Each structure stands twice: as structure tokens, then as C-alpha cells.
Amino acid sequence: MIGRGRRQADRFHGDLFAAYVEQPDLSSEDRAMLERNLEAARTANAPLAILHGEDVVDAILAFASQNGITQIFVGHSQRSGFRQRFRPNPVERLILESGNIDIRVFPQADRSPAPDPIT
């Protein structure tokens, strides 16, 4: 996802930002994934913005508005739950509330390592 963002930014002579909304209750698995993504952002020379706010979607859209961002690339967990059946998840809300910002969703598949191929 970050590599795709870097290519898009280069193609259109734009800037690439990496941003996340700080969340204190991340599991160790989510924290490890975040660290991998932050390292990928550093490798892509993307300035990192640590956002704060009670509402993740509002924080992301405010940052995008303040920085003239026209495309947001977002990873989406494959998790589902009972609660999510009755209200939009954050990615769905981001799409619904983004206005003229293009939202590109990248599914985050199973987090476990892929099995070794059978030879």
C-alpha cells in the first residue's frame, strides 16, 4: 500500500504522507503491524503524521483537508463482529464522509505468515 502511494505521488508530482491516529489500546499484533507500516513509510521517505482525536475518521479527514490531500490509501482489516453489522466501520465512514477525496482501500489479509509452499 505504501509503495503504491509512493508511485502515485511520484507520478503526479505530489507529496506522500503517512499518518495514523494514535490509539492506546492496540494489541501486540496490531502494534507490530503498525511498526512494520511505519518502517515502510520511512523507507518510502514519507513524512509521518501522528494524529490525535477521539474519532479516527474525523482526525484523518481534518488532516487531509489541512494538507490538500486528494487521495487516501487505507488498509482494511478482514475482522468482523456483531457490532459492525449495525453501523458503518471506520473505512466505510471514511468513504461516506470523504467528499471529493479519493479513498483507495487495501485489504489487510490474514496476519499470520503464509505457509511454506508444498514442493
Summary of the structure (lengths in Angstrom):
residues: 119
radius of gyration: 15.4
end to end distance: 29.9
largest distance: 52.1
contacts: 255
relative contact order: 0.17
helix: 40%
strand: 18%
